[in-house]
């Protein structure tokens, strides 16, 4: 997000000072706490109609403030009389003014958080897509993947990946590049790496440079070295880094799948994701170890070549579902 869209540092400092001042006053603290709760409730129940959301939030905040300020005054004042105060009684009104100002700042802050949504940068369907980001970084998306912009500022560029992509990040020492991918979080400065988010896991292969891989809840983290791969598992645990051949994780960019001593089931999963299909096969076939390469330029060619190796064929049974049948 742009800097001008943020609340200024001075405004944030003022809000914090007001909150600290009010914290010692029971009446003020109760008012702020109730407003806090309403703002959080509004944030998490926000609809897709932005204008309606903002207007509703304004009304809710003002109604809360009005109730706090005027409820006691209306009950005590008699008709026809004006409330007059002395200078010694100004302190409670400064508290009210502080509550109002703090609430306005807090409202703006939470509304900004609520309406900020990731912005789609590029989405690939049946073909590989490559995009250059504003900082010069290059991202290559595997088919059926999407890349979103989450934050862009002077010191941070954050994106979210759904699917699989290869990142070539420009070296900007003053800026941190962040990637949210599935249940994983990656922090880099200048490097090349591949990310895939399959079956509730996030696997990262580092080709060059250095990066920090952590679980999305930030409870586990590690540093990857070039040539290593690691996976954030569904339970947020991270596997120990292991050395591997980069072609196993990057060859898809050349529309080819390389493998060595891998179970056929893992090859099936690669084809399923790349071509957005589903493959059914007997367990003994899925457990067959395979080595070699398969072209990813054509689904039918890939299935035909794989079928020959496995002494069978892949038959289309419905929609995008295929079943392996052994030759008799």
C-alpha positions in Angstrom: 0.0 0.0 0.0 1.2 3.6 -0.6 2.5 5.6 2.2 -0.2 8.3 1.8 -2.9 5.7 2.4 -1.5 5.1 5.9 -2.2 6.9 9.1 0.7 9.3 9.8 3.2 8.5 12.5 2.1 11.6 14.4 -1.5 10.5 14.4 -0.5 7.0 15.7 1.6 8.6 18.4 -1.3 10.9 19.5 -3.7 8.0 19.6 -1.4 5.9 21.7 -0.9 8.8 24.1 -4.6 9.4 24.4 -5.2 5.7 25.1 -2.6 5.7 27.8 -4.1 8.8 29.4 -7.6 7.3 29.3 -6.5 3.9 30.6 -6.4 5.2 34.2 -9.9 6.6 34.0 -12.7 4.0 34.5 -15.4 5.8 32.5 -13.1 6.6 29.6 -11.6 3.1 29.6 -15.1 1.5 29.4 -16.1 3.7 26.5 -12.9 3.0 24.6 -13.2 -0.8 25.3 -16.8 -0.8 24.0 -15.9 1.1 20.9 -12.9 -1.3 20.4 -15.3 -4.2 20.5 -17.7 -2.6 18.0 -14.9 -1.7 15.6 -13.5 -5.2 15.7 -17.0 -6.7 15.2 -17.5 -4.4 12.3 -14.1 -5.4 10.8 -14.8 -9.1 10.8 -18.4 -8.8 9.5 -17.6 -6.4 6.7 -19.5 -6.9 3.4 -18.4 -6.3 -0.2 -20.2 -2.9 -0.4 -17.4 -0.6 0.5 -19.5 2.6 0.6 -22.1 1.0 2.7 -19.6 -0.4 5.1 -17.9 3.0 5.7 -21.2 4.8 6.2 -22.4 2.2 8.6 -19.1 2.3 10.6 -19.4 6.1 10.9 -22.9 5.8 12.2 -22.0 3.1 14.7 -19.0 5.1 16.0 -21.0 8.3 16.3 -23.9 6.6 18.0 -21.6 5.1 20.6 -19.9 8.4 21.2 -23.2 10.3 21.4 -24.6 7.8 23.9 -21.5 8.2 26.1 -21.5 12.0 26.0 -25.2 12.9 26.3 -26.9 10.1 28.1 -26.0 11.3 31.6 -26.5 15.0 30.6 -30.1 14.4 29.3 -31.1 12.5 32.4 -30.0 15.3 34.8 -30.9 18.5 32.9 -34.4 20.0 33.4 -36.4 21.4 30.5 -35.7 25.1 29.7 -32.4 25.2 31.5 -28.9 25.4 29.9 -26.0 23.4 31.3 -23.3 25.9 32.4 -19.9 24.8 33.7 -17.0 26.5 35.5 -13.4 26.3 34.3 -12.8 23.8 37.1 -15.1 21.4 35.4 -13.4 21.4 32.0 -11.3 18.3 32.7 -14.2 15.8 32.2 -14.9 17.4 28.8 -11.3 17.1 27.8 -11.7 13.4 28.5 -14.7 13.3 26.2 -12.9 15.1 23.5 -10.0 12.7 23.9 -12.4 9.7 23.5 -13.8 11.3 20.4 -10.4 11.9 18.8 -9.1 8.5 19.7 -12.2 6.8 18.3 -11.9 8.7 15.0 -8.3 7.6 14.6 -9.1 4.1 15.7 -12.0 3.9 13.2 -9.9 5.0 10.3 -7.1 2.5 11.2 -9.4 -0.5 11.4 -11.4 0.5 8.4 -8.2 0.6 6.4 -7.3 -2.9 7.6 -10.8 -4.1 6.8 -11.0 -2.9 3.3 -7.5 -3.7 2.2 -7.8 -6.8 0.0 -5.1 -8.5 -2.0 -5.0 -7.2 -5.6 -4.6 -9.8 -8.4 -1.4 -9.2 -10.3 -1.5 -12.2 -12.7 -3.4 -15.5 -13.0 -2.3 -18.4 -15.2 -4.8 -20.9 -16.5 -3.6 -23.6 -18.9 -0.3 -21.9 -19.8 2.8 -20.7 -18.0 2.7 -16.9 -17.3 5.6 -14.6 -16.5 5.2 -11.1 -14.9 7.8 -8.4 -14.0 7.0 -6.6 -10.8 7.5 -2.9 -10.2 10.9 -3.5 -8.5 12.2 -5.6 -11.4 11.6 -9.0 -9.9 10.4 -11.7 -12.2 7.8 -14.2 -11.3 6.9 -17.2 -13.5 3.7 -18.9 -12.7 2.9 -22.6 -13.3 -0.6 -23.2 -14.9 -3.5 -22.9 -12.5 -1.7 -20.4 -10.2 -2.4 -16.8 -9.1 -0.2 -14.0 -7.7 -1.6 -11.2 -5.6 -0.2 -7.9 -4.3 -0.6 -7.6 -0.5 1.6 -4.6 0.3 4.0 -2.3 -1.5 5.9 0.5 0.2 9.3 2.0 0.3 10.7 -0.7 2.6 8.4 -3.7 1.9 6.9 -5.6 -1.0 4.6 -8.4 -0.1 2.7 -10.8 -2.4 0.5 -13.9 -1.9 0.9 -17.0 -4.1 -1.8 -19.5 -4.8 -0.4 -22.5 -6.7 3.3 -22.7 -7.8 5.7 -20.1 -9.1 9.4 -19.5 -9.6 10.7 -16.2 -8.2 13.7 -14.2 -9.3 13.9 -11.4 -6.9 15.9 -8.2 -7.6 18.5 -7.3 -5.0 17.3 -4.2 -3.1 19.0 -4.2 0.3 16.7 -1.4 1.6 13.6 -3.4 0.8 12.3 -6.7 2.1 10.4 -9.0 -0.2 7.7 -11.2 1.4 5.7 -14.1 0.1 2.7 -15.6 1.7 2.1 -19.0 0.3 -0.4 -21.5 1.7 0.7 -22.2 5.2 4.2 -20.8 4.7 5.8 -17.4 4.8 9.0 -16.5 3.0 11.3 -13.5 3.6 14.0 -12.6 1.1 16.3 -9.8 -0.1 17.7 -11.0 -3.4 17.4 -14.6 -4.5 15.9 -17.2 -6.8 13.5 -19.8 -5.5 10.5 -22.0 -6.3 7.3 -22.2 -4.2 4.5 -24.7 -4.5 1.3 -24.9 -2.4 -0.3 -28.3 -2.7 -2.5 -30.3 -0.5 -2.3 -27.9 2.5 1.5 -27.9 2.4 4.0 -25.3 1.2 7.3 -26.5 -0.4 10.1 -24.1 -1.1 13.2 -24.9 -3.1 16.1 -22.3 -3.0 18.2 -22.1 -6.1 20.5 -19.2 -5.1 20.8 -16.6 -2.4 19.2 -17.0 1.0 15.8 -16.9 2.5 13.9 -17.5 5.7 11.0 -19.9 5.7 8.5 -19.8 8.5 5.1 -21.2 9.2 2.2 -18.8 8.8 1.7 -18.7 12.5 5.4 -17.7 12.8 6.0 -20.4 15.5 8.6 -22.3 13.4 11.2 -21.0 11.1 14.5 -21.9 9.4 17.1 -20.6 6.9 17.4 -22.3 3.6 20.8 -22.6 1.7 21.1 -22.9 -2.1 20.1 -26.3 -3.4 17.9 -27.1 -0.4 14.2 -27.8 -0.1 11.9 -27.7 2.8 8.1 -28.1 3.4 5.8 -26.4 5.8 3.4 -29.2 6.8 -0.4 -28.9 7.5 0.4 -28.9 11.3 2.7 -25.9 10.8 5.8 -28.0 11.4 8.7 -27.4 9.0 10.7 -30.4 7.6 14.5 -30.3 7.9 16.2 -28.9 4.8 17.4 -31.5 2.4 19.7 -31.2 -0.7 18.1 -31.9 -4.0 18.6 -31.4 -7.7 17.1 -28.1 -8.9 15.6 -29.6 -12.0 13.1 -31.6 -9.9 11.5 -28.3 -8.9 12.3 -26.0 -11.8 12.1 -28.0 -15.0 8.3 -27.3 -15.3 9.4 -23.8 -16.6 10.7 -25.6 -19.7 7.5 -27.6 -19.9 9.2 -30.8 -19.0 9.0 -32.9 -15.8 12.2 -34.6 -14.7 12.2 -37.3 -12.0 14.5 -40.1 -10.7 13.3 -43.0 -8.5 10.0 -41.3 -7.7 6.8 -43.2 -7.1 4.3 -43.0 -9.9 1.8 -41.4 -7.5 4.0 -38.3 -7.2 4.1 -38.0 -11.0 0.3 -38.3 -11.1 0.0 -35.4 -8.6 2.3 -33.3 -10.8 0.1 -33.9 -13.9 -3.0 -33.4 -11.9 -1.9 -30.0 -10.8 -0.3 -28.9 -14.1 -3.3 -29.8 -16.2 -6.1 -29.5 -13.7 -7.2 -33.1 -13.9 -7.7 -36.1 -11.6 -6.1 -39.5 -12.0 -7.3 -42.8 -10.5 -4.9 -45.8 -10.4 -4.5 -49.0 -8.4 -2.2 -48.8 -5.4 0.4 -51.1 -7.0 0.7 -48.8 -10.0 0.9 -45.7 -7.8 3.8 -47.3 -5.9 5.8 -48.1 -9.0 9.2 -46.3 -9.0 9.9 -44.3 -12.1 12.8 -42.3 -13.6 13.1 -40.2 -16.7 11.2 -37.2 -18.1 7.8 -36.3 -19.5 6.9 -33.4 -21.7 4.3 -31.0 -20.3 3.4 -29.4 -23.6 0.4 -31.7 -24.1 -1.8 -33.6 -21.6 -2.6 -36.4 -24.1 1.0 -36.9 -25.0 2.1 -37.0 -21.3 -0.6 -39.5 -20.4 0.1 -41.7 -23.5 3.9 -41.8 -22.8 3.3 -42.5 -19.1 0.8 -45.2 -19.9 3.3 -47.0 -22.2 5.9 -47.1 -19.4 3.3 -48.5 -17.0 1.9 -51.1 -19.5 -1.5 -49.6 -19.7 -3.5 -46.5 -20.7 -5.3 -43.6 -19.1 -9.0 -43.6 -20.0 -11.2 -40.5 -19.8 -14.1 -41.4 -17.6 -15.9 -38.1 -17.1 -15.0 -34.4 -17.3 -11.4 -34.1 -16.3 -11.2 -37.5 -14.6 -8.9 -40.2 -15.9 -8.5 -43.8 -14.8 -5.5 -46.0 -15.4 -6.3 -49.4 -17.0 -3.7 -52.1 -17.5 -3.5 -53.7 -20.9 -4.7 -57.3 -21.0 
